[in-house]
């Protein structure tokens, strides 16, 4: 396996054998689609049950971003003092459960993705090109159950042999971010020890997962969560775009 000494400047003398990417907000701008779908779902629900404090984009970053879908629903509801039964993942939208609300959000996301598609970030494509050129192993580690569909829509599916998404996490019994388990499993799949692997994340829950897993470098990408928040959450360093890493 080829290592990546060109990243070593960010973490002492450590060289890296693999890179684990979050998807939404790191490789593709699907965070905007997710944000719109979450806003529609929560705004409608809060109006229905009479919650006076409106849902805002900051709620997305504070309670939802980077987490498994149903965990995000529960976290945001708790911020408004709302408790609902968890329910079952088969619950239809309109049922008064956490799973039903999560499924309602997923339906909205799927519709937007099918209608509009998604283009990957150019800087992220440049970094993937460079990693492929150098023979560095890569994987996607995403809380989303839609990750394979997003990768396909963005033309990135062929780049990743291993995708650890919400479906894989459920099948393997892995807790979601901010727990490190999905990233540790991704590192295992590509044959890289955590201390010699890079986690690339745009969410505070994601950088926390990378830090908790003892990864050699936790690279934050600030797409709106905030540089200081990402650093406080566990990022080793933060860039505005992955072009900066390639340029280095």
KETORMI-305529 format. One record per residue (C-alpha): y, x, z. Coordinates in steps of 0.2 Angstrom, whole numbers, plus 5000, padded with zeros to 4 digits. Example, Ala and Ser with C-alpha at 12.3 -4.5 7.8 and 13.67 -1.06 7.14 Angstrom:
497850625039;499550685036;
This chain:
500050005000;501750074996;503050075010;504950045008;505950195015;507450125007;507549995021;507350115035;509150145037;509249975045;507950015058;507950195063;506550295054;505350145052;504650125035;504049955029;502449895021;502849705018;504249575018;504049395024;505349275017;505849115024;506148995009;507548865011;509248955012;508449125009;507649114992;508348954986;509848844991;508748694995;509548705012;510948595004;509648464999;508848465016;510548445024;511048295013;509348215016;509448245035;511248175036;510748025026;509247985038;510048025054;511747935050;510747775045;509647785060;511147815073;512147675065;510547565067;510347595085;512147605090;512347795093;514247825094;514248015092;514048035073;512848155065;513648315058;513148475048;513248565065;511848465071;510848525057;511148705062;510948675081;509348565081;508548555064;508648715054;507148815052;506048705063;504548605058;505148435052;504548325066;505148455079;506848445071;506848255072;506348265091;507648395095;509148305087;508648135095;508548225112;510348285109;510848095109;509748055123;508447965112;506647965116;505347895103;503447905103;502848045092;501747925081;500647995067;501048085051;500447935042;501847825049;502747735036;504747745035;505347605045;504147625060;505047675076;504247845078;504748025076;503448045062;504147895053;505947965054;505348135048;504448055033;505947955028;506948115027;505548195017;505548055004;507448085002;507148265000;505748244987;506848124977;508348244976;507148394971;506348294957;508048234950;509048394951;507748544953;508348704961;508848874956;508449034966;509849134973;510249284961;510349414974;508649354981;507849374964;508549544963;507749594979;506049514974;506149614958;506449774967;505049744980;503849704965;504349864956;504049964972;502349874975;502949804992;501849654998;502749495000;502449315007;503349155011;503349085028;504248915029;504148775041;504348655026;502848555020;503748555003;503748745001;502448754986;503448614977;505048704979;504348874974;503648794958;505348704954;506248864956;505048964945;504549074960;502749014963;501949154953;502749294964;501849244980;499949254983;500249195001;501249045007;501248995025;502048825025;501948675037;500348625030;499548795033;500248805050;499548635055;497848675048;497748845057;498448765073;500048875073;501548825082;503148825072;504748935073;505448995085;503749035090;503149195080;501449135076;501749085057;502549255054;501249345063;499949255052;500949295036;500949475041;499049475043;498849395026;499749535017;498949675028;500549735037;500749765055;502249675062;503149835067;503049885049;503549725041;505249635038;505649455042;507049385031;507849225039;509449115038;509049005054;509249045072;507548985075;506849095062;507649255068;507049215085;505349205079;505449375070;506149455086;504749375097;503449435085;504049615087;504449645068;505149805063;506649725055;507349545057;508649525043;509749375044;510549295029;512149205034;512149045024;513148945037;512248975054;513549105058;513349295059;513549305078;512349165081;511049255070;511249415079;511249335096;509649245091;508749405087;509249465070;509349655069;510749645056;511549505045;512049505027;512949375017;511749395002;510249494999;511149584985;511849694999;510149755003;509749794985;511349884983;511049984998;
